[in-house]
Amino acid sequence: MNQKEIKELIELLVEKDITEFELERGDMKVHVKRGSTAAPVVPLAPAVAGVQPFPVATATPTPPSSATPQAGPGRTSAPPAPSPESEAASDADLFIVKSPIVGTYYEAASPGTPPFVKVGDAVKEGQVLGIIEAMKLMNEIEAEVSGVIARMFVPNGSPVEYGMPLFGIRRQ
């Protein structure tokens, strides 16, 4: 492969918005990577016979302190969290966009760029909502219905499974 072919290959990758590509031909290997879409990876490994292969930080619960403000006269406390029943009822009318593949979810095309959508954004059918990276390929997740983004179930950079809820869209 000569320099001209490599240049044409890179131009094609830019045109098709492919962030990483690898080609092996005989003893020659070309690896092209644009930008950085890698999210921090947390290795998960089961402990074997009490041996931990990776250093694991453990959180120790802190005992309740008397300095913690208690609700009382003249004091306000945080509003109670919505009960699972009321949350389920409000989500009942949502169209759930589910992950079509296993991979890593990204809310933007690249680090530093604004997310495709936020809660409260109006979306149209076919609009890109996010990206799932699987096997170094970026797969766009599109809205299947028009409406308003009412809920985002997965944070940026999180692993997702097949069929996992990604977005809740309230149809209009």
C-alpha positions as CSV (number, residue, x, y, z in Angstrom):
1,M,0.0,0.0,0.0
2,N,1.5,3.3,-1.0
3,Q,1.1,6.8,0.5
4,K,-1.6,7.8,-2.0
5,E,-3.7,4.8,-1.1
6,I,-3.3,5.5,2.6
7,K,-4.3,9.1,2.1
8,E,-7.5,8.0,0.1
9,L,-8.3,5.5,2.9
10,I,-8.1,8.2,5.6
11,E,-10.2,10.6,3.5
12,L,-12.9,7.8,3.2
13,L,-12.8,7.2,6.9
14,V,-13.3,11.0,7.6
15,E,-16.1,11.1,5.0
16,K,-17.9,8.1,6.6
17,D,-17.2,9.4,10.1
18,I,-15.3,6.2,11.1
19,T,-13.2,6.9,14.2
20,E,-11.0,3.8,14.1
21,F,-9.9,1.4,11.4
22,E,-7.3,-1.4,11.1
23,L,-6.1,-3.2,8.0
24,E,-3.6,-6.1,7.7
25,R,-2.2,-7.1,4.4
26,G,0.6,-9.7,4.5
27,D,3.3,-8.2,6.7
28,M,1.9,-4.7,6.5
29,K,-0.5,-3.4,9.1
30,V,-2.3,0.0,9.1
31,H,-4.1,1.3,12.1
32,V,-5.9,4.7,11.9
33,K,-7.6,6.3,14.9
34,R,-9.3,9.7,14.9
35,G,-10.1,11.6,18.0
36,S,-10.6,9.9,21.3
37,T,-13.9,8.2,22.2
38,A,-12.6,5.9,24.8
39,A,-14.3,6.0,28.1
40,P,-12.6,4.9,31.3
41,V,-12.8,1.1,31.6
42,V,-13.3,-0.4,35.0
43,P,-12.0,-4.0,35.0
44,L,-14.4,-6.4,36.6
45,A,-13.0,-9.7,37.7
46,P,-14.3,-12.2,40.2
47,A,-12.2,-12.8,43.3
48,V,-10.7,-16.3,43.3
49,A,-10.1,-18.0,46.6
50,G,-9.9,-14.6,48.4
51,V,-7.3,-13.2,45.9
52,Q,-8.1,-9.9,44.2
53,P,-6.3,-9.5,40.9
54,F,-6.8,-5.7,40.9
55,P,-6.6,-3.2,43.7
56,V,-10.2,-2.6,44.8
57,A,-11.2,0.5,46.7
58,T,-13.9,-0.2,49.2
59,A,-16.2,2.4,50.7
60,T,-16.8,2.3,54.4
61,P,-20.1,3.7,55.5
62,T,-19.9,6.7,57.7
63,P,-21.9,6.6,60.9
64,P,-24.6,9.1,61.3
65,S,-23.3,12.3,62.8
66,S,-25.0,14.6,65.2
67,A,-23.9,17.4,62.9
68,T,-26.3,16.3,60.2
69,P,-29.2,18.8,60.2
70,Q,-32.5,17.2,61.1
71,A,-35.9,18.5,60.0
72,G,-37.6,20.5,62.6
73,P,-39.1,23.9,63.3
74,G,-37.5,26.5,61.1
75,R,-35.6,23.9,59.2
76,T,-36.4,22.5,55.8
77,S,-35.6,19.0,54.6
78,A,-35.2,17.8,51.1
79,P,-38.4,16.8,49.4
80,P,-39.1,13.1,49.6
81,A,-37.9,11.0,46.6
82,P,-40.8,9.9,44.3
83,S,-42.0,6.4,45.2
84,P,-41.4,3.7,42.6
85,E,-45.1,3.4,42.1
86,S,-45.5,7.1,41.1
87,E,-42.4,7.0,39.0
88,A,-43.7,3.9,37.2
89,A,-47.0,5.6,36.6
90,S,-45.4,8.7,35.1
91,D,-43.2,6.4,32.8
92,A,-46.2,4.3,31.7
93,D,-47.0,6.7,28.8
94,L,-43.4,6.9,27.6
95,F,-42.2,5.2,24.4
96,I,-39.0,3.4,25.5
97,V,-36.0,3.4,23.1
98,K,-34.0,0.2,23.8
99,S,-30.5,-0.7,22.9
100,P,-30.3,-2.8,19.8
101,I,-26.8,-4.0,20.6
102,V,-24.3,-4.6,23.4
103,G,-21.7,-1.9,23.7
104,T,-20.8,1.5,25.2
105,Y,-23.3,4.4,25.1
106,Y,-22.1,7.9,24.2
107,E,-24.3,11.0,24.3
108,A,-22.2,13.0,21.9
109,A,-20.3,12.4,18.6
110,S,-16.9,13.1,20.3
111,P,-15.6,14.3,23.7
112,G,-16.1,18.1,24.1
113,T,-19.1,18.3,21.7
114,P,-22.6,19.0,22.9
115,P,-24.8,15.9,23.5
116,F,-27.2,14.9,20.7
117,V,-30.2,15.4,23.0
118,K,-31.1,16.3,26.6
119,V,-34.2,15.8,28.8
120,G,-36.8,18.2,27.5
121,D,-35.6,18.3,23.9
122,A,-38.2,17.8,21.2
123,V,-37.1,15.0,18.8
124,K,-38.4,13.8,15.4
125,E,-38.6,10.2,14.2
126,G,-35.2,9.2,12.8
127,Q,-33.3,11.9,14.7
128,V,-30.0,10.7,16.3
129,L,-30.3,10.4,20.1
130,G,-26.9,8.9,20.9
131,I,-24.2,6.4,19.8
132,I,-23.4,2.9,20.9
133,E,-19.8,1.8,20.3
134,A,-19.6,-1.9,19.6
135,M,-16.4,-3.6,18.3
136,K,-14.9,-0.2,17.4
137,L,-17.9,0.7,15.3
138,M,-20.1,3.7,16.1
139,N,-23.8,2.8,15.8
140,E,-26.2,5.7,15.8
141,I,-29.4,5.3,17.9
142,E,-32.3,7.0,16.3
143,A,-35.7,8.1,17.7
144,E,-38.4,5.7,16.6
145,V,-41.2,8.2,17.4
146,S,-41.5,12.0,17.5
147,G,-42.0,13.6,20.9
148,V,-40.0,15.0,23.8
149,I,-37.2,13.3,25.7
150,A,-38.7,12.7,29.1
151,R,-36.0,10.4,30.5
152,M,-32.5,9.3,29.8
153,F,-31.8,5.9,31.5
154,V,-28.1,5.5,30.8
155,P,-25.2,7.9,31.7
156,N,-22.6,8.8,29.1
157,G,-19.8,6.2,28.8
158,S,-21.8,3.4,30.4
159,P,-21.9,-0.2,29.1
160,V,-25.3,-1.2,27.7
161,E,-26.8,-4.6,27.1
162,Y,-29.2,-5.7,24.3
163,G,-32.7,-4.5,25.1
164,M,-31.7,-2.1,27.8
165,P,-33.8,1.1,28.0
166,L,-31.9,4.1,26.8
167,F,-34.5,6.9,26.4
168,G,-38.1,7.6,27.4
169,I,-39.9,9.7,24.8
170,R,-43.3,11.3,25.6
171,R,-45.2,11.3,22.3
172,Q,-47.0,14.5,21.4
